[in-house]
Amino acid sequence: MHIKKYTVAALILIVLVGWYVYAFITQDSIGFEFLGITLPSFSIALWVVIPMIILYVASVIHMLFYSFLGTLRRRKYDKDYEKIVDAIIDAYLGKKERFNSFKTDRYKLLGTIVDNATIFPIGEFDADIENKKLRDVLSLINSIRNGEVVELRKYSLLPSNELVIQNERNRYKKGDISAENILSDKNRYDINLRKEVYVDFVKNAPFYAIEKYKDALSKEALFGILSRINADKRTLEASNDSLLALFHNLKLDSKDYIEASKKLSKSMLPEQRIKLFESLSTEDEAAMEAYLLTLFDLEMRSPAKEILDISQPNEYLTFKAYSALRDCGKHFDINLFI
């Protein structure tokens, strides 16, 4: 019951009871002695309504007290509601470190689940969200997905955050920043983004610039660099020592080395190519097959057979088969055996 309505009803009742006693029962007055104190003489009707007034005051205090407790509970729920919205926003933004403290048991359970979950918004439904903070974040995510550039500073996201990476990727694609801007700032841009733009960068960059940012080297970028060595267009000239330094930056397997040899077969000078893969095979056994491919491709059968002759019976079987066919006068492209 609302206190105002209760007060009006209580006052009407008190007045009616006092009037009824005074008008229809007695108009006499009476005094009392309480704990040695003589109380003044008042109308009996007044003595009747005094307990009612005391009861009214006590009941109002009781209602105010529990209303105050209810207000505190509602405030806890309101605060937890704001916290759960923030937790959902953090989940949408892909923040790694998330821990929100909730006061109410229901929100504590939900908050724990949200803090330990990854949430991906499906579709563009931000217009249906009443909460402005949540709607703004969903709109921001939709914009990034659509290739737009947005402001993310106020969300304090790490450079490794997927939204940050995509947002910077959008800036790069729009031409707002160059590949060298990204490659030159290790602290601001995530290594995955730097590796992506490095692939584009090496397509036209001079070799000194390629070496400068080789910490962002990937297999794809390496093959792009090798395809430019002594090529007719966008040519690169590099010594074997410089190329070896690039190879040392990556962990390559046998197939990778073979692919590298194929890239270099189109334009690298034969002598340089042989020496390069000879050095690689000396440093990494995984490069031996690429060295054999290089030798057979350049018709250097004698050094290739020497390697095959001292190898184990179960090693390099494909190359041994190719060598045997060549000894029988059969001419096949070595690439058919790879």
Stockholm file with secondary structure:
# STOCKHOLM 1.0

chainA/1-338         MHIKKYTVAALILIVLVGWYVYAFITQDSIGFEFLGITLPSFSIALWVVIPMIILYVASVIHMLFYSFLGTLRRRKYDKDYEKIVDAIIDAYLGKKERFNSFKTDRYKLLGTIVDNATIFPIGEFDADIENKKLRDVLSLINSIRNGEVVELRKYSLLPSNELVIQNERNRYKKGDISAENILSDKNRYDINLRKEVYVDFVKNAPFYAIEKYKDALSKEALFGILSRINADKRTLEASNDSLLALFHNLKLDSKDYIEASKKLSKSMLPEQRIKLFESLSTEDEAAMEAYLLTLFDLEMRSPAKEILDISQPNEYLTFKAYSALRDCGKHFDINLFI
#=GR chainA/1-338 SS CCHHHHHHHHHHHHHHHHHHIIIIICCCEECCEETTEECCCEEHHHHHHHHHHHHHHHHHHHHHHHHHHHHHHHHHHHHHHHHHHHHHHHHHHTCSCCCCCCSSHHHHHHHHHHHTCCCCCCSSCGGGCCCHHHHHHHHHHHHHHTTCCCCCGGGTCCTTCHHHHHHHHHHHHHTSSCHHHHHTCTTTSCHHHHHHHHHHHTTTCCHHHHHHTGGGCCHHHHHHHHTTBTCSSSCBCCCHHHHHHHHHTSCCCHHHHHHHHHHHTTTSCHHHHHHHHHHHHHHCGGGHHHHHHHHHHTTCHHHHHHHHHTSCTTSSHHHHHHHHHHHTTCCCCGGGGC
#=GC SS_cons         CCHHHHHHHHHHHHHHHHHHIIIIICCCEECCEETTEECCCEEHHHHHHHHHHHHHHHHHHHHHHHHHHHHHHHHHHHHHHHHHHHHHHHHHHTCSCCCCCCSSHHHHHHHHHHHTCCCCCCSSCGGGCCCHHHHHHHHHHHHHHTTCCCCCGGGTCCTTCHHHHHHHHHHHHHTSSCHHHHHTCTTTSCHHHHHHHHHHHTTTCCHHHHHHTGGGCCHHHHHHHHTTBTCSSSCBCCCHHHHHHHHHTSCCCHHHHHHHHHHHTTTSCHHHHHHHHHHHHHHCGGGHHHHHHHHHHTTCHHHHHHHHHTSCTTSSHHHHHHHHHHHTTCCCCGGGGC
//
